[in-house]
Amino acid sequence: MADALLQAPLLEADRLAKAFGGVFAVRDVSLELLPGEIHALIGPNGAGKSTVIGLLHGTIRADAGGVRFKGTSLDGQGPAARAQAGLARSYQRTAIFDGLTVAEHLGLAVRAAERRTFGCWRRAGIEAPEVLQDFGLEALADRRAGDLAHGQQRLVELAMVVAAKPAAILMDEPFAGLAPDDRPALADRLAVLKRRHALLLVEHDMDVVFRLADRISVLVAGSVIASGPPELVRADPAVQRAYLKDDG
C-alpha cells in the first residue's frame, strides 16, 4: 500500500450527485481508488452505495460531478466503453451458464475483452492460468458450472471479471448470499487480487471490510462522512454514531 500512495489514482470521483424524483440518493461524493489498494465503501442500507457504483460504472448518469479513469474523463461514456478502458464491475447476484465449464466461462470473458469471436473457448486455461490459480479453480476447470456449489459459482463469476484483465474492479457486495463457511475463501482470493487489480469494494460484512481494506469511506444519507485508514475510520465518533454501533 505504501507504494500505491506514491502513484496517481486510477479512478477518481469528483463531487458526484444523483437525485431520483427530487430526492438526492448521492450528494457531493468524491473518492479515489489507488493502484494496488482495496478501498471499501460502507454505510447503512439506503445510504447510496449501489448508486455510487452505478455512477462510476456508467449504468447511472450523474446529475453533477465527474469520473476520471487513468487520468481521462469518463463522462458521457457507458458501461461498455468503461469496461474497454479497464474498469470492470461485479454484481450482487451470481450470473453464470449452468451448461458451460469453468474454462469456457473464462474463455467467454477473454473473448469479450479482446473482441474476438472464436478461438479462446478451449484455450482459456492457457490464456488465463493466473486467474484459475488466484481463485483456486485449477481442479475445476473442466467442471460444469451448474454442478458447482454456490460459493464456487461466485468464484467463477468473479474470475470471469478478472480474466478480462481490468485495471480496477467495482465489487458490489461480492459476499452477498454466501454461507459463512464460504466467506474466508473469498476473502483470501480478494487479498490476492489486489496485487494486479485495484478493488473498490461495497460490503456489509464489517469483519471482511476491516480485514481487507487499505482505506474505507463511509457513506450516510448519500454523503461521505469519513474516509481514511481502517483504524481511523473505526475510531471516528461520527462513524460510530451513524453506523458502526448500530450495525455491530
C-alpha positions as CSV (number, residue, x, y, z in Angstrom):
1,M,0.0,0.0,0.0
2,A,2.9,2.4,0.7
3,D,4.0,2.1,-3.0
4,A,0.4,2.8,-4.1
5,L,0.3,6.1,-2.2
6,L,3.1,7.4,-4.4
7,Q,1.1,6.7,-7.6
8,A,-1.7,8.7,-9.2
9,P,-5.2,7.5,-8.6
10,L,-6.6,5.0,-11.1
11,L,-10.2,6.1,-10.5
12,E,-11.5,9.5,-9.3
13,A,-15.0,10.6,-8.5
14,D,-15.4,14.3,-8.2
15,R,-18.4,15.7,-6.4
16,L,-20.9,13.2,-7.8
17,A,-24.6,13.9,-7.3
18,K,-27.7,12.0,-8.3
19,A,-31.4,12.6,-7.4
20,F,-34.4,10.4,-8.1
21,G,-37.7,12.2,-8.0
22,G,-36.2,15.2,-6.5
23,V,-34.6,13.2,-3.6
24,F,-30.8,13.0,-3.5
25,A,-29.5,9.5,-3.4
26,V,-25.9,10.7,-3.7
27,R,-24.7,14.2,-2.9
28,D,-21.3,15.7,-3.5
29,V,-19.4,12.4,-3.3
30,S,-15.7,12.4,-4.0
31,L,-13.4,9.4,-3.6
32,E,-10.2,7.9,-5.2
33,L,-9.1,4.3,-5.9
34,L,-5.3,3.9,-6.0
35,P,-3.3,1.2,-7.7
36,G,-2.8,-1.9,-5.5
37,E,-5.4,-1.0,-2.9
38,I,-8.7,-2.2,-1.7
39,H,-10.9,0.8,-1.0
40,A,-14.1,-0.2,0.9
41,L,-17.3,1.9,0.6
42,I,-19.6,1.1,3.6
43,G,-22.7,2.5,5.1
44,P,-26.2,1.6,6.3
45,N,-28.9,0.3,3.9
46,G,-30.2,3.1,1.7
47,A,-27.0,5.1,2.1
48,G,-26.5,5.3,-1.7
49,K,-23.6,2.8,-2.1
50,S,-25.0,1.0,-5.1
51,T,-25.9,4.3,-6.7
52,V,-22.3,5.4,-6.4
53,I,-21.2,2.1,-8.0
54,G,-23.7,2.7,-10.8
55,L,-22.4,6.3,-11.3
56,L,-18.8,5.0,-11.5
57,H,-19.7,2.2,-13.9
58,G,-21.8,4.3,-16.2
59,T,-25.1,2.5,-15.7
60,I,-26.5,5.6,-13.9
61,R,-26.0,9.1,-15.4
62,A,-24.8,11.7,-12.8
63,D,-26.7,14.9,-12.4
64,A,-23.5,16.7,-11.4
65,G,-19.8,15.9,-10.9
66,G,-17.5,13.7,-13.0
67,V,-15.5,10.5,-13.1
68,R,-11.9,10.1,-14.3
69,F,-10.1,6.8,-15.0
70,K,-6.3,6.7,-15.6
71,G,-6.5,10.5,-15.8
72,T,-9.1,10.6,-18.6
73,S,-12.7,11.7,-18.2
74,L,-15.3,9.0,-18.5
75,D,-18.2,11.5,-18.5
76,G,-20.8,10.6,-21.2
77,Q,-19.4,7.0,-21.6
78,G,-21.5,3.9,-20.9
79,P,-20.5,0.7,-19.2
80,A,-19.1,-1.0,-22.4
81,A,-16.7,1.9,-23.1
82,R,-15.6,1.9,-19.4
83,A,-15.1,-1.8,-19.5
84,Q,-12.9,-1.5,-22.6
85,A,-10.9,1.2,-20.8
86,G,-10.2,-1.3,-18.0
87,L,-12.9,-0.5,-15.4
88,A,-14.9,-3.7,-14.6
89,R,-17.8,-4.5,-12.3
90,S,-19.2,-7.5,-10.5
91,Y,-22.8,-7.7,-9.3
92,Q,-24.5,-9.0,-6.2
93,R,-26.3,-11.8,-8.0
94,T,-24.4,-14.8,-9.4
95,A,-25.0,-15.0,-13.2
96,I,-23.4,-18.0,-14.9
97,F,-24.3,-20.5,-17.5
98,D,-25.0,-23.9,-16.0
99,G,-24.0,-25.9,-19.1
100,L,-20.6,-24.3,-19.6
101,T,-17.4,-25.4,-17.9
102,V,-15.3,-23.1,-15.7
103,A,-12.7,-22.9,-18.5
104,E,-15.4,-21.9,-21.0
105,H,-16.7,-19.2,-18.7
106,L,-13.2,-17.7,-18.6
107,G,-13.0,-18.1,-22.4
108,L,-16.1,-16.0,-22.8
109,A,-14.6,-13.3,-20.7
110,V,-11.3,-13.3,-22.6
111,R,-13.1,-13.3,-25.9
112,A,-15.3,-10.3,-24.9
113,A,-12.3,-8.3,-23.6
114,E,-10.3,-8.9,-26.7
115,R,-13.3,-8.6,-29.0
116,R,-12.6,-12.0,-30.5
117,T,-15.5,-14.1,-31.9
118,F,-13.8,-17.5,-31.7
119,G,-10.7,-19.4,-30.7
120,C,-10.5,-18.9,-27.0
121,W,-13.0,-21.4,-25.6
122,R,-10.7,-24.3,-25.0
123,R,-7.6,-22.2,-24.5
124,A,-8.9,-20.2,-21.5
125,G,-6.9,-22.3,-19.1
126,I,-3.7,-21.4,-21.1
127,E,-4.6,-17.8,-21.7
128,A,-5.6,-17.1,-18.1
129,P,-3.8,-19.6,-15.9
130,E,-3.1,-17.0,-13.2
131,V,-6.9,-16.4,-12.9
132,L,-7.6,-20.1,-12.3
133,Q,-4.8,-20.2,-9.7
134,D,-5.8,-16.9,-8.0
135,F,-9.3,-18.3,-7.5
136,G,-8.3,-21.9,-6.7
137,L,-10.2,-23.2,-9.7
138,E,-7.5,-25.2,-11.4
139,A,-9.0,-28.6,-10.5
140,L,-12.5,-27.4,-11.5
141,A,-11.6,-26.1,-15.0
142,D,-13.5,-28.9,-16.8
143,R,-16.4,-29.0,-14.4
144,R,-19.8,-27.6,-15.5
145,A,-20.7,-24.5,-13.5
146,G,-24.2,-25.8,-12.8
147,D,-22.6,-28.7,-10.8
148,L,-20.7,-26.4,-8.5
149,A,-21.6,-25.2,-5.0
150,H,-22.9,-21.7,-4.7
151,G,-19.6,-20.4,-3.2
152,Q,-17.7,-21.9,-6.1
153,Q,-20.1,-20.4,-8.6
154,R,-19.4,-17.0,-7.1
155,L,-15.7,-17.6,-7.6
156,V,-16.3,-18.4,-11.2
157,E,-18.3,-15.2,-11.8
158,L,-15.6,-13.1,-10.2
159,A,-12.9,-15.0,-12.1
160,M,-14.7,-14.0,-15.3
161,V,-14.4,-10.4,-14.4
162,V,-10.7,-10.8,-13.6
163,A,-10.0,-12.8,-16.8
164,A,-10.8,-9.6,-18.8
165,K,-7.7,-8.1,-17.2
166,P,-9.2,-4.9,-15.9
167,A,-7.1,-2.4,-14.1
168,A,-9.8,-1.7,-11.5
169,I,-12.9,-3.6,-10.4
170,L,-16.0,-2.3,-8.8
171,M,-17.4,-5.1,-6.5
172,D,-20.9,-4.6,-5.3
173,E,-21.4,-6.9,-2.2
174,P,-19.4,-10.0,-3.5
175,F,-20.1,-11.8,-0.2
176,A,-23.9,-11.4,-0.6
177,G,-25.7,-14.8,-0.3
178,L,-22.5,-16.7,0.7
179,A,-22.6,-19.2,3.6
180,P,-20.4,-18.3,6.5
181,D,-18.0,-21.2,5.6
182,D,-17.5,-19.8,2.1
183,R,-16.6,-16.3,3.2
184,P,-13.0,-16.8,4.3
185,A,-12.0,-18.4,1.0
186,L,-13.4,-15.5,-1.0
187,A,-11.7,-13.0,1.3
188,D,-8.4,-14.8,0.7
189,R,-8.9,-14.5,-3.0
190,L,-9.6,-10.8,-2.9
191,A,-6.5,-10.2,-0.9
192,V,-4.5,-11.9,-3.7
193,L,-6.3,-10.0,-6.4
194,K,-5.1,-6.6,-5.4
195,R,-1.6,-7.5,-6.5
196,R,-2.8,-7.0,-10.0
197,H,-6.2,-5.1,-9.7
198,A,-7.4,-2.2,-7.6
199,L,-10.7,-3.0,-5.9
200,L,-13.5,-0.7,-4.8
201,L,-15.5,-2.9,-2.5
202,V,-19.1,-2.3,-1.3
203,E,-19.7,-4.7,1.5
204,H,-21.9,-5.1,4.7
205,D,-19.7,-7.7,6.4
206,M,-17.5,-5.5,8.7
207,D,-15.2,-8.3,9.6
208,V,-14.4,-8.7,5.9
209,V,-14.1,-4.9,5.4
210,F,-11.7,-4.3,8.3
211,R,-9.6,-7.3,7.4
212,L,-9.2,-6.5,3.7
213,A,-9.5,-2.7,3.2
214,D,-6.5,-0.4,2.9
215,R,-8.9,2.5,3.0
216,I,-12.6,3.0,4.0
217,S,-15.1,5.6,3.0
218,V,-18.3,5.8,5.0
219,L,-21.5,6.9,3.1
220,V,-24.5,8.0,5.1
221,A,-27.6,9.5,3.5
222,G,-25.8,9.9,0.2
223,S,-22.8,11.8,1.6
224,V,-19.3,10.7,2.6
225,I,-18.9,11.4,6.3
226,A,-15.4,9.9,6.8
227,S,-12.6,8.4,4.7
228,G,-9.2,7.1,5.6
229,P,-7.3,4.1,7.0
230,P,-9.5,1.5,8.8
231,E,-8.2,2.2,12.3
232,L,-9.0,5.9,11.9
233,V,-12.5,5.3,10.4
234,R,-13.3,2.8,13.2
235,A,-12.4,5.4,15.8
236,D,-14.3,8.3,14.2
237,P,-17.1,9.4,16.6
238,A,-19.4,10.4,13.7
239,V,-19.0,7.0,12.1
240,Q,-19.7,5.2,15.3
241,R,-22.8,7.3,15.9
242,A,-24.1,6.9,12.4
243,Y,-23.2,3.4,11.5
244,L,-20.8,1.1,13.4
245,K,-22.6,1.0,16.7
246,D,-25.9,0.3,15.1
247,D,-24.6,-2.4,12.7
248,G,-22.2,-4.1,15.1
